[in-house]
């Protein structure tokens, strides 16, 4: 699910704002080049850049930022962006649009009271980064924390759909002889037992992965700790598939025969973190494959949690099981992912321009306001605060007019 421009009530300016004259806005948006060794996606495409410029924003793009999504600087320049070679100049913008969380070095480059938007990825955020944000009174927003009218994050939905589809393609590659796998076809053909795919998590990624695996002829078994999600996935798939809550004995029996296990649980803003134990993984068939789609949230399996550490390989073998643990699977299809993100940004920033800026938009749109984990230098999200053992504040205390 993605926002349709100017149709979602969460990203539409409230009637109160429409009754007054629009404030003139000339905010500057900065698009820095990411660490392209680990992150290929970019927040906006040239097409979205042109729409933002038309809406009154000034857009600054760091040179070569778009190369990983196959857009040269010329495309961004033709769309109205200013191309600069200095990262420091980009980080002087009012709003910094990133994919990876900001580093200490990047926060040092930002001007006081500016805003930085990115994915959360808590294991990449340090206490030093938060302390510097507090000192400079920075606003820091995480895409996963924003919610829409349906109380879900449009960013999580878009990326989860992409990663769910990608996970089946990756599983197919890893099972083949070309990548040292068992040499089996993911799916099923007459006379041969179908491949067994186990999916942990019945959200967006799990639904798309299940649909793709079923289309290939695989047997699919889905687990989640939310019975409503299991009921919903049955409805969305349009057929009866094996579903179960996270019962240890049922999991053990299923994992013993599984060829592929996909981790798709969501942990952001959750208080309970259920991860598949090492004991269960040890009992899987040799040559099976584990794909963890939640490395940015700490991993869905006990054997993949270690892969969150810097320098750990993305693909490794343990107990004879091949583990695939890239930080973000959607980065493999960076152009598609970037277009999906851009589709959401354009409606959000159009409404922001109408409302008069970041603070005013947060004041009248609670779904957007929920995206901030730091506002005016203060910690305002309990999930992030608990991770760092910090006190949390109500964001309403810092919003203009409230």
C-alpha positions as CSV (number, residue, x, y, z in Angstrom):
1,X,0.0,0.0,0.0
2,X,1.3,3.5,-0.9
3,X,-0.2,6.9,-0.6
4,X,-1.9,8.3,-3.6
5,X,-0.9,12.0,-4.0
6,X,-3.1,14.3,-2.0
7,X,-5.7,11.7,-1.1
8,X,-4.6,10.4,2.3
9,X,-6.2,12.4,5.1
10,X,-3.0,11.9,7.2
11,X,-1.0,13.8,4.7
12,X,-3.6,16.4,3.8
13,X,-3.6,19.8,5.5
14,X,-6.4,20.1,8.0
15,X,-9.4,22.4,7.3
16,X,-8.1,24.8,10.0
17,X,-5.0,25.4,7.8
18,X,-7.1,25.8,4.7
19,X,-9.0,28.7,6.3
20,X,-5.9,30.8,6.6
21,X,-3.5,32.1,4.0
22,X,-0.7,29.7,3.1
23,X,2.7,30.6,4.5
24,X,5.4,31.2,1.9
25,X,8.0,28.4,2.2
26,X,11.4,28.2,0.8
27,X,12.8,25.2,2.6
28,X,16.0,23.5,1.3
29,X,16.2,19.7,1.0
30,X,19.6,18.1,1.0
31,X,20.2,14.7,-0.6
32,X,23.6,13.4,0.4
33,X,25.5,10.5,-1.2
34,X,25.1,7.4,1.0
35,X,27.8,5.0,1.9
36,X,27.3,3.2,-1.4
37,X,29.2,0.1,-0.3
38,X,26.3,-0.9,2.0
39,X,23.4,1.3,0.7
40,X,22.4,1.7,-2.9
41,X,19.0,3.3,-2.4
42,X,18.3,7.1,-2.5
43,X,15.4,8.9,-1.0
44,X,14.1,10.7,-4.1
45,X,14.4,10.3,-7.9
46,X,14.8,13.1,-10.5
47,X,11.0,12.9,-11.3
48,X,10.2,13.6,-7.6
49,X,12.9,16.3,-7.5
50,X,11.1,18.2,-10.3
51,X,7.8,18.1,-8.4
52,X,9.4,19.3,-5.1
53,X,11.1,22.2,-6.9
54,X,7.7,23.1,-8.5
55,X,6.2,23.0,-5.0
56,X,8.6,25.7,-3.8
57,X,11.5,23.7,-2.4
58,X,15.1,24.1,-3.2
59,X,16.8,20.7,-3.7
60,X,20.6,20.2,-3.2
61,X,22.1,16.9,-4.4
62,X,25.6,15.7,-3.6
63,X,27.5,14.8,-6.8
64,X,27.2,11.1,-7.9
65,X,24.5,10.4,-5.3
66,X,22.2,8.9,-7.9
67,X,24.6,6.6,-9.6
68,X,23.6,3.5,-7.7
69,X,20.0,3.9,-9.0
70,X,21.3,4.7,-12.5
71,X,20.6,8.4,-12.5
72,X,23.4,10.7,-13.3
73,X,23.9,14.2,-11.9
74,X,22.5,15.6,-15.2
75,X,19.1,14.0,-14.6
76,X,18.9,15.7,-11.2
77,X,20.2,19.0,-12.6
78,X,17.6,18.9,-15.4
79,X,14.9,18.4,-12.8
80,X,15.9,21.6,-11.0
81,X,18.3,20.3,-8.4
82,X,21.6,22.1,-7.5
83,X,24.5,19.6,-7.8
84,X,27.3,20.2,-5.3
85,X,30.6,18.4,-4.7
86,X,30.8,19.2,-1.0
87,X,29.0,17.0,1.6
88,X,29.2,19.9,4.0
89,X,27.1,22.1,1.7
90,X,24.4,19.4,1.4
91,X,24.2,19.1,5.2
92,X,23.5,22.8,5.6
93,X,20.0,22.2,4.2
94,X,16.9,22.6,6.3
95,X,15.9,19.0,5.8
96,X,18.3,16.1,5.0
97,X,16.8,13.1,3.3
98,X,18.8,9.9,3.9
99,X,18.4,6.2,3.9
100,X,20.9,5.2,6.5
101,X,20.7,6.9,9.9
102,X,22.9,10.0,10.4
103,X,26.4,9.5,11.8
104,X,28.2,11.7,14.3
105,X,30.2,13.2,11.5
106,X,27.1,14.1,9.5
107,X,25.3,15.6,12.5
108,X,28.4,17.8,13.0
109,X,27.9,19.2,9.5
110,X,24.2,20.1,10.1
111,X,23.1,23.5,11.2
112,X,21.2,23.8,14.5
113,X,17.5,23.1,14.6
114,X,17.5,21.4,11.2
115,X,15.8,18.0,10.4
116,X,17.1,14.7,9.2
117,X,14.9,11.9,7.9
118,X,16.1,8.3,7.5
119,X,15.3,4.7,8.3
120,X,15.8,3.9,12.0
121,X,18.3,1.0,12.1
122,X,19.0,1.3,15.8
123,X,22.2,-0.7,15.7
124,X,23.7,2.0,13.5
125,X,22.8,4.9,15.9
126,X,25.2,5.6,18.8
127,X,24.6,7.4,22.0
128,X,27.1,10.0,20.8
129,X,24.9,10.8,17.8
130,X,21.9,11.4,20.1
131,X,23.9,13.6,22.4
132,X,25.0,15.7,19.5
133,X,21.4,15.9,18.2
134,X,20.4,17.2,21.7
135,X,23.2,19.8,21.7
136,X,22.2,21.1,18.2
137,X,18.4,20.7,18.9
138,X,18.0,18.5,15.8
139,X,14.8,17.0,14.6
140,X,15.3,13.3,13.7
141,X,12.6,11.3,12.0
142,X,12.4,7.6,11.2
143,X,10.3,6.4,8.2
144,X,9.2,3.3,10.0
145,X,7.6,5.3,12.8
146,X,5.3,7.4,10.6
147,X,1.8,6.0,10.3
148,X,-1.2,6.7,8.0
149,X,-5.0,6.4,8.5
150,X,-4.7,2.7,8.9
151,X,-2.1,3.0,11.6
152,X,0.6,1.4,9.5
153,X,3.8,2.9,8.0
154,X,3.5,3.5,4.3
155,X,7.3,3.3,4.1
156,X,7.4,-0.1,5.8
157,X,4.6,-1.3,3.6
158,X,6.4,-0.3,0.4
159,X,9.8,-1.7,1.3
160,X,8.3,-4.9,2.8
161,X,6.5,-5.7,-0.4
162,X,9.7,-5.3,-2.4
163,X,11.8,-7.3,0.0
164,X,9.1,-10.1,0.2
165,X,9.3,-10.5,-3.5
166,X,13.1,-10.3,-3.6
167,X,13.4,-13.0,-0.8
168,X,12.0,-15.7,-3.0
169,X,14.4,-14.8,-5.9
170,X,17.3,-14.9,-3.5
171,X,16.2,-18.2,-2.1
172,X,16.0,-19.7,-5.5
173,X,19.5,-18.6,-6.3
174,X,21.0,-19.9,-3.0
175,X,19.3,-23.3,-3.4
176,X,20.9,-23.8,-6.9
177,X,24.3,-25.4,-7.6
178,X,25.5,-22.0,-8.9
179,X,25.8,-20.7,-5.3
180,X,26.8,-23.9,-3.6
181,X,23.3,-24.9,-2.6
182,X,21.7,-28.3,-2.7
183,X,20.9,-28.0,-6.4
184,X,17.1,-28.0,-6.1
185,X,14.5,-25.9,-7.9
186,X,12.4,-23.7,-5.6
187,X,8.9,-24.7,-6.4
188,X,7.5,-28.0,-7.6
189,X,7.2,-30.0,-10.8
190,X,5.3,-33.3,-11.4
191,X,6.8,-36.3,-9.7
192,X,9.1,-34.3,-7.3
193,X,8.2,-33.2,-3.8
194,X,7.8,-29.4,-3.7
195,X,10.2,-27.2,-1.9
196,X,9.1,-26.3,1.6
197,X,9.2,-22.6,2.5
198,X,8.6,-21.4,6.1
199,X,7.8,-17.8,6.7
200,X,8.1,-16.2,10.2
201,X,5.9,-13.1,10.1
202,X,2.5,-12.6,8.4
203,X,2.9,-8.9,7.6
204,X,3.5,-7.3,4.2
205,X,6.8,-9.0,3.4
206,X,5.5,-12.4,4.5
207,X,2.4,-12.0,2.4
208,X,4.2,-11.1,-0.8
209,X,6.9,-13.8,-0.2
210,X,4.2,-16.4,0.4
211,X,2.3,-15.4,-2.8
212,X,5.5,-15.6,-4.8
213,X,6.5,-19.0,-3.4
214,X,3.0,-20.5,-3.9
215,X,3.1,-19.2,-7.5
216,X,6.2,-21.3,-8.1
217,X,4.6,-24.4,-6.7
218,X,6.3,-24.5,-3.3
219,X,4.6,-25.6,-0.1
220,X,4.3,-22.6,2.3
221,X,3.9,-22.5,6.0
222,X,3.4,-19.2,7.9
223,X,3.9,-18.4,11.5
224,X,3.1,-15.3,13.5
225,X,2.2,-14.4,17.1
226,X,-0.8,-12.4,16.0
227,X,-3.8,-14.5,15.1
228,X,-5.5,-11.6,13.3
229,X,-2.5,-11.4,10.9
230,X,-2.7,-15.1,10.2
231,X,-6.4,-14.7,9.4
232,X,-5.7,-11.7,7.2
233,X,-3.0,-13.5,5.2
234,X,-5.3,-16.4,4.5
235,X,-7.8,-14.0,3.1
236,X,-5.2,-12.0,1.0
237,X,-3.7,-15.2,-0.5
238,X,-7.1,-16.3,-1.6
239,X,-6.4,-19.9,-0.6
240,X,-5.9,-22.1,2.5
241,X,-2.3,-22.4,3.6
242,X,-0.7,-23.8,6.7
243,X,-0.7,-21.1,9.4
244,X,0.2,-21.3,13.1
245,X,1.1,-19.2,16.1
246,X,4.6,-19.5,17.3
247,X,4.2,-22.8,19.1
248,X,7.6,-24.4,19.9
249,X,6.7,-28.0,19.0
250,X,5.0,-27.0,15.8
251,X,7.9,-24.9,14.8
252,X,10.4,-27.7,15.5
253,X,8.5,-30.2,13.3
254,X,8.2,-27.7,10.5
255,X,11.9,-26.5,10.6
256,X,13.1,-30.1,10.4
257,X,11.7,-30.4,6.9
258,X,12.1,-26.9,5.7
259,X,14.2,-26.0,2.7
260,X,13.9,-22.2,3.1
261,X,13.1,-20.2,6.2
262,X,12.4,-16.5,5.8
263,X,12.3,-14.1,8.8
264,X,9.8,-11.2,8.3
265,X,8.8,-10.3,11.8
266,X,8.4,-6.6,12.6
267,X,10.1,-5.3,15.8
268,X,9.8,-1.6,15.5
269,X,7.7,-0.1,18.3
270,X,7.2,-3.6,19.7
271,X,7.8,-4.6,23.3
272,X,8.4,-8.3,22.7
273,X,11.1,-9.6,20.5
274,X,10.5,-13.2,19.4
275,X,13.5,-14.8,17.6
276,X,13.9,-18.3,16.3
277,X,16.3,-20.2,18.6
278,X,19.6,-21.7,17.7
279,X,18.3,-25.1,18.8
280,X,15.6,-25.0,16.1
281,X,18.0,-24.0,13.4
282,X,20.5,-26.7,14.4
283,X,17.8,-29.3,13.5
284,X,17.2,-28.0,10.0
285,X,18.3,-30.1,7.0
286,X,21.9,-29.5,5.8
287,X,21.9,-27.3,2.8
288,X,18.8,-25.4,3.8
289,X,18.6,-21.6,3.5
290,X,17.8,-18.9,6.0
291,X,16.9,-15.4,4.7
292,X,16.5,-12.7,7.3
293,X,14.7,-9.6,6.2
294,X,14.9,-7.8,9.5
295,X,18.7,-7.3,9.9
296,X,18.1,-3.6,10.3
297,X,16.0,-4.4,13.4
298,X,18.4,-6.9,15.0
299,X,17.4,-10.1,13.1
300,X,14.7,-12.7,13.3
301,X,16.9,-15.6,14.2
302,X,19.5,-16.1,17.0
303,X,22.0,-17.2,14.5
304,X,21.7,-14.0,12.4
305,X,21.9,-11.5,15.3
306,X,25.7,-11.7,15.2
307,X,25.6,-10.5,11.5
308,X,24.5,-7.1,12.7
309,X,28.1,-6.5,14.0
310,X,30.3,-4.4,11.7
311,X,32.5,-6.4,9.3
312,X,30.4,-9.6,9.6
313,X,29.8,-11.3,6.2
314,X,26.3,-11.0,4.7
315,X,26.3,-14.6,3.7
316,X,27.7,-17.3,5.9
317,X,27.2,-21.0,6.9
318,X,26.4,-22.3,10.3
319,X,25.4,-25.9,11.3
320,X,25.4,-26.6,7.5
321,X,22.7,-24.0,7.0
322,X,23.3,-21.1,4.6
323,X,22.4,-17.7,6.1
324,X,21.6,-14.7,4.0
325,X,21.7,-11.5,6.1
326,X,22.1,-8.4,4.0
327,X,21.2,-5.2,5.9
328,X,18.5,-4.3,3.4
329,X,17.4,-6.6,0.7
330,X,15.6,-3.8,-1.2
331,X,19.0,-2.2,-1.8
332,X,19.5,-5.0,-4.3
333,X,16.8,-3.4,-6.4
334,X,17.7,0.1,-5.4
335,X,16.0,1.9,-8.3
336,X,12.6,0.2,-7.7
337,X,12.9,0.9,-4.0
338,X,13.8,4.5,-4.5
339,X,10.9,5.1,-6.8
340,X,8.6,3.5,-4.2
341,X,10.0,5.9,-1.5
342,X,9.6,8.9,-3.9
343,X,6.0,8.1,-4.4
344,X,5.4,8.6,-0.7
345,X,7.6,11.6,-0.3
346,X,5.9,13.7,-2.9
347,X,2.5,13.7,-1.3
348,X,4.1,14.2,2.2
349,X,6.2,17.2,1.1
350,X,3.5,18.8,-0.9
351,X,1.3,18.8,2.3
352,X,4.3,20.1,4.3
353,X,4.8,23.0,2.0
354,X,1.1,23.9,2.3
355,X,1.2,23.7,6.1
356,X,4.3,25.9,6.5
357,X,7.1,23.6,7.4
358,X,8.1,20.6,9.5
359,X,6.8,21.9,12.9
360,X,3.5,23.1,11.6
361,X,2.9,19.8,9.6
362,X,3.7,17.8,12.7
363,X,1.3,19.9,14.7
364,X,-1.7,19.0,12.5
365,X,-0.7,15.5,11.4
366,X,-0.2,13.0,14.3
367,X,0.9,10.3,12.0
368,X,3.7,12.4,10.7
369,X,4.6,13.6,14.2
370,X,4.9,10.0,15.4
371,X,7.8,9.6,13.0
372,X,10.1,11.7,15.2
373,X,12.3,10.0,17.7
374,X,14.2,13.2,18.5
375,X,12.4,16.6,18.2
376,X,14.1,19.9,19.1
377,X,16.9,17.7,20.5
378,X,14.6,15.9,22.9
379,X,13.9,12.2,22.9
380,X,10.2,11.8,22.0
381,X,9.8,8.1,21.1
382,X,9.6,5.4,23.9
383,X,10.8,2.6,21.7
384,X,14.1,4.4,20.9
385,X,14.4,5.8,24.4
386,X,14.1,2.3,26.0
387,X,16.8,1.0,23.6
388,X,19.2,3.7,24.9
389,X,17.9,3.8,28.4
390,X,16.9,7.5,28.1
391,X,14.0,9.5,29.4
392,X,11.2,10.2,26.9
393,X,9.2,13.4,26.4
394,X,5.8,14.1,24.8
395,X,6.4,15.6,21.4
396,X,3.3,17.8,21.9
397,X,5.3,19.9,24.4
398,X,7.6,21.1,21.6
399,X,5.2,21.6,18.7
400,X,4.3,25.2,17.8
401,X,0.9,26.4,19.2
402,X,0.3,23.4,21.4
